[in-house]
Amino acid sequence: MADLKVNILGIQFPNPIWTAAGPGGASADKLLEAARGGAGALVSKTISQKPARVPIPNISLPFPGSLINAELWSEVDYHRFLEEEFPRARVAGIPIIASVGYSPEDLSVLGKQLNEKDLVDAVEFSIHYVGKDISNLIKTAEALRTVFDGPVLAKFSPSISEIRSAVKALDPLVDGFVAINSVGPALDFDIYTRRPLMGSGDGRGWLSGRAILPIGLHFVATIAMETDKPVIGVGGIRTVEDVIKYIMAGASAVQVCSLAVLKGQQVYGQLAEQLSRWMDKNGYTGVSDLRAAFLKREKKPLYYYGDGTQLYPEIVYEKCRFCDMCVNACIHGAIQFENKIYDLDRNKCVSCGLCVSVCPWNALSMTEYP
Ligand SMILES: Cc1cc2nc3c(=O)[nH]c(=O)nc-3n(C[C@H](O)[C@H](O)[C@H](O)COP(=O)(O)O)c2cc1C
């Protein structure tokens, strides 16, 4: 059996599939439920000095697999988290990470108390409401670093445009990175009532789940190329393949939020089991063998439309079921099947590759033609 144990910053985790700050970490009860569901670590909902006043409704499903939420941070008084929720969650016996936010003053107060009470194994601070200004990020990280002796992780929001500069600036102050928070602001509404799905005043919320996976992967790969410190991937995980993508993009572990909200907190253990089976089947013995495999890939030459050597979609007949998905997805009308014979019009084909991507049978691949 593949070994799912990971050691990150001197902490031993039973597996790399953790909860993410959100409803799954809203209380000790929820954290304990996540532990029973097989999570490799328990990350709390973000606590702050001032409890959030959360509008209702605050979570909706704009399309399958994705959520818009306006949950802000924890509405629980932080004293209660420190005195009751974290101590009760401790009995789970797996690492606990406190998510904290947002101002330098918030982080000084919370970080100091978390340090004194020795309640958690690490702290993750969210920059979601801190903004993009790098000097503010530094002040925030410094405030926590000064008072908390254990590992400090910086959780990035996708609103950061200068990812590499932000990593460089924070690297000396933090022990690792988490990416990404939900994307937005985002809006959706009912066309008949004209009511937004979110009860927030302006109807805005934040997008998470399936739709944001490629953005999360981009952040993780970019951060992992900039630092040797651990990166924890989060955003859009739905399947074990998504977990593998994050680890191959450079993540040491992943967090899961929307999937657990939609399907229940047993998803962490299910993903862990599937990861172990996938690793066995594909010859990986430990998570570190997978880590950053994408970043270490063999770089292929670049091809450009109109240059000498061109790539065209080539068919493998044994795999094709003649479902016409490629025909329908070709806006250029370059693909036809005449009596089950594949006919590609290279004068029309612009080598965009969409047909390869939509084929459910892996029957097409981009092949070099001089
Ligand atoms: C309902 C909900 C509440 C969330 N609350 C928090 C929070 O308190 N703090 C935080 O840093 N991120 C919060 N998030 C963001 C998640 O931790 C995560 O970064 C994001 O949803 C992307 O992961 P996912 O696609 O697996 O949901 C929340 C997300 C959702 C859906």
Ligand as a Chemical Component Dictionary entry (heavy atoms), coordinates in Angstrom:
data_LIG
# 
_chem_comp.id                   LIG 
_chem_comp.type                 NON-POLYMER 
_chem_comp.pdbx_formal_charge   0 
_chem_comp.three_letter_code    LIG 
# 
loop_
_chem_comp_atom.comp_id 
_chem_comp_atom.atom_id 
_chem_comp_atom.alt_atom_id 
_chem_comp_atom.type_symbol 
_chem_comp_atom.charge 
_chem_comp_atom.model_Cartn_x 
_chem_comp_atom.model_Cartn_y 
_chem_comp_atom.model_Cartn_z 
_chem_comp_atom.pdbx_ordinal 
LIG C1  C1  C 0 -19.085 28.394 2.554  1  
LIG C2  C2  C 0 -17.623 28.733 2.545  2  
LIG C3  C3  C 0 -17.048 29.370 3.626  3  
LIG C4  C4  C 0 -15.669 29.698 3.607  4  
LIG N1  N1  N 0 -15.108 30.311 4.692  5  
LIG C5  C5  C 0 -13.774 30.583 4.688  6  
LIG C6  C6  C 0 -13.137 31.152 5.819  7  
LIG O1  O1  O 0 -13.739 31.396 6.860  8  
LIG N2  N2  N 0 -11.832 31.444 5.703  9  
LIG C7  C7  C 0 -11.074 31.173 4.584  10 
LIG O2  O2  O 0 -9.876  31.442 4.562  11 
LIG N3  N3  N 0 -11.651 30.594 3.516  12 
LIG C8  C8  C 0 -12.958 30.295 3.546  13 
LIG N4  N4  N 0 -13.541 29.697 2.457  14 
LIG C9  C9  C 0 -12.702 29.375 1.285  15 
LIG C10 C10 C 0 -12.202 27.907 1.334  16 
LIG O3  O3  O 0 -11.389 27.662 2.438  17 
LIG C11 C11 C 0 -11.412 27.564 0.071  18 
LIG O4  O4  O 0 -10.238 28.329 0.032  19 
LIG C12 C12 C 0 -12.198 27.826 -1.212 20 
LIG O5  O5  O 0 -13.552 27.523 -1.045 21 
LIG C13 C13 C 0 -11.658 26.994 -2.374 22 
LIG O6  O6  O 0 -11.736 25.623 -2.085 23 
LIG P1  P1  P 0 -12.946 24.688 -2.636 24 
LIG O7  O7  O 0 -13.052 24.931 -4.097 25 
LIG O8  O8  O 0 -12.524 23.281 -2.256 26 
LIG O9  O9  O 0 -14.179 25.116 -1.919 27 
LIG C14 C14 C 0 -14.898 29.370 2.469  28 
LIG C15 C15 C 0 -15.507 28.727 1.383  29 
LIG C16 C16 C 0 -16.840 28.398 1.407  30 
LIG C17 C17 C 0 -17.451 27.692 0.226  31 
# 
loop_
_chem_comp_bond.comp_id 
_chem_comp_bond.atom_id_1 
_chem_comp_bond.atom_id_2 
_chem_comp_bond.value_order 
_chem_comp_bond.pdbx_ordinal 
LIG C1  C2  SING 1  
LIG C2  C3  SING 2  
LIG C2  C16 DOUB 3  
LIG C3  C4  DOUB 4  
LIG C4  N1  SING 5  
LIG C4  C14 SING 6  
LIG N1  C5  DOUB 7  
LIG C5  C6  SING 8  
LIG C5  C8  SING 9  
LIG C6  O1  DOUB 10 
LIG C6  N2  SING 11 
LIG N2  C7  SING 12 
LIG C7  O2  DOUB 13 
LIG C7  N3  SING 14 
LIG N3  C8  DOUB 15 
LIG C8  N4  SING 16 
LIG N4  C9  SING 17 
LIG N4  C14 SING 18 
LIG C9  C10 SING 19 
LIG C10 O3  SING 20 
LIG C10 C11 SING 21 
LIG C11 O4  SING 22 
LIG C11 C12 SING 23 
LIG C12 O5  SING 24 
LIG C12 C13 SING 25 
LIG C13 O6  SING 26 
LIG O6  P1  SING 27 
LIG P1  O7  DOUB 28 
LIG P1  O8  SING 29 
LIG P1  O9  SING 30 
LIG C14 C15 DOUB 31 
LIG C15 C16 SING 32 
LIG C16 C17 SING 33 
# 
